[in-house]
Amino acid sequence: MPKIISNTVQAHIACFPKGSDRPLFLLLKRAENETIYPNVWQAVTGWIELGETALETALRELKEETGLVPKKSWTVPYITSFFDAKKDEIHLSPVFGFLVDEDAEIKLSNEHCAFEWLSYEDCCDRLIIPTHIEGTKVFCDFILCGSSGESYEIINT
């Protein structure tokens, strides 16, 4: 019987360009030498370390993978899931959303080789991992472009 675990997070990063009410989403391209998903465009992801909360992990991974610090943070009302057949594990991952300044400098980790700011439509077209597409949709629809963002905002991150 598969074991159910929760030791990963997914985080989506957005900005609002000056004078626009439409967000742009940051995608990262995994490096060619990565064992899992080489050359795949993705949101920020990461493993929860011992003693860390899911939010602490998301903030750490955001900083490690992009060098960014959010000006607003949300829990996205969506939990991703994936199955690891080698370990016979079902993974459940909380999803977070972060708003950053559009002109903030991005410093990629060795895990990634490129980044791009994309419109919602282009972002969903570029992503190939279903849970990253769904996470983007929920972040956009419920938080950034919907009326319930305040309900999910994390204060004092």
C-alpha positions in Angstrom: 0.0 0.0 0.0 1.4 3.4 -0.9 2.5 5.7 1.9 1.1 9.2 2.0 3.7 11.9 2.9 3.9 15.7 2.8 7.5 16.9 2.6 7.6 19.2 -0.4 6.2 22.7 -1.3 5.3 24.5 -4.5 5.5 28.3 -4.7 4.4 30.7 -7.5 5.9 34.1 -8.0 4.2 37.0 -9.6 4.6 40.8 -10.2 2.4 43.5 -11.5 4.2 45.6 -14.1 3.8 49.4 -13.5 0.5 50.6 -15.0 -0.9 47.1 -15.5 -3.6 45.2 -13.6 -2.5 41.9 -15.2 0.2 39.9 -13.4 3.3 38.3 -14.8 4.4 35.0 -13.5 8.0 33.9 -13.0 9.1 30.5 -14.4 12.4 28.9 -13.9 14.0 26.5 -16.3 15.7 23.5 -14.7 19.4 23.0 -15.6 20.3 20.4 -18.2 22.3 18.3 -15.6 19.4 18.0 -13.1 18.4 14.3 -12.6 14.7 15.1 -12.2 13.0 17.1 -15.0 16.1 18.5 -16.8 15.3 21.5 -19.0 11.7 21.7 -17.8 10.1 25.1 -16.9 8.6 25.1 -13.5 7.5 27.1 -10.4 9.7 27.1 -7.3 9.6 23.8 -5.5 11.5 22.3 -2.6 11.9 19.7 0.2 10.9 20.6 3.7 13.8 20.3 6.1 13.6 18.8 9.6 12.0 21.3 11.9 10.8 23.6 9.1 7.2 24.6 8.5 5.9 24.5 4.9 5.9 28.3 4.8 9.5 28.5 6.1 10.4 26.0 3.3 8.6 28.1 0.6 10.3 31.3 1.7 13.8 29.6 1.9 13.3 28.0 -1.5 12.2 31.3 -3.0 15.4 32.9 -1.6 17.7 30.1 -2.6 16.3 29.6 -6.1 15.7 33.2 -7.1 17.3 35.5 -4.5 13.9 37.2 -4.1 12.1 38.3 -1.0 8.3 38.7 -1.2 6.4 41.8 -0.4 3.2 39.8 -0.1 2.6 36.1 0.6 -0.4 33.8 0.4 -1.4 30.3 1.0 -3.0 29.2 -2.2 -6.2 27.1 -1.7 -4.8 24.1 -3.5 -2.8 21.1 -2.5 -0.7 19.4 -5.2 -0.2 15.7 -5.4 2.2 13.4 -7.2 3.1 9.7 -7.0 6.7 8.4 -6.7 6.5 4.9 -8.1 10.1 4.0 -7.1 9.3 4.6 -3.4 5.5 3.8 -3.6 4.7 7.2 -2.1 1.9 9.6 -2.7 3.1 13.2 -2.0 0.9 16.0 -1.0 2.4 19.5 -1.3 1.0 22.8 0.0 1.1 25.7 -2.5 2.1 29.3 -1.8 2.0 32.5 -3.8 4.4 35.4 -3.6 4.2 38.9 -5.0 7.6 40.6 -5.7 8.7 43.9 -7.2 8.9 43.7 -11.0 12.4 45.2 -11.0 13.8 42.9 -8.3 17.1 41.3 -9.3 16.8 37.5 -9.9 19.8 35.4 -8.8 19.3 31.8 -10.0 20.7 28.8 -8.1 22.7 26.1 -9.9 19.4 24.1 -10.1 18.1 26.4 -12.8 19.7 27.9 -16.0 17.1 30.5 -17.1 14.0 32.4 -16.0 11.3 34.3 -17.7 8.4 36.5 -16.7 5.3 35.4 -18.6 1.6 36.4 -18.9 -0.9 34.0 -17.4 -1.7 32.4 -20.8 2.0 32.1 -21.8 2.9 30.7 -18.4 0.2 27.9 -18.6 1.3 27.1 -22.2 5.0 26.8 -21.1 4.4 24.6 -18.1 4.2 20.8 -18.7 3.7 19.6 -15.1 -0.1 19.5 -14.5 0.1 20.5 -10.8 2.2 23.6 -11.7 -0.4 24.6 -14.3 -3.2 24.1 -11.7 -1.3 25.9 -9.0 -0.8 28.9 -11.3 -4.5 28.9 -12.2 -5.7 28.8 -8.6 -3.1 31.5 -7.6 -4.3 33.8 -10.4 -8.0 33.1 -10.2 -8.4 33.2 -6.4 -5.6 35.4 -5.2 -4.3 37.9 -7.8 -7.3 38.3 -10.1 -10.1 37.3 -7.8 -11.8 38.8 -4.8 -10.6 36.4 -2.1 -6.9 37.3 -1.9 -7.2 38.9 1.5 -8.7 35.6 2.9 -5.5 33.8 2.0 -2.9 36.4 2.7 -0.1 35.5 5.2 0.7 38.5 7.4 4.2 39.1 8.8 6.2 36.6 6.7 
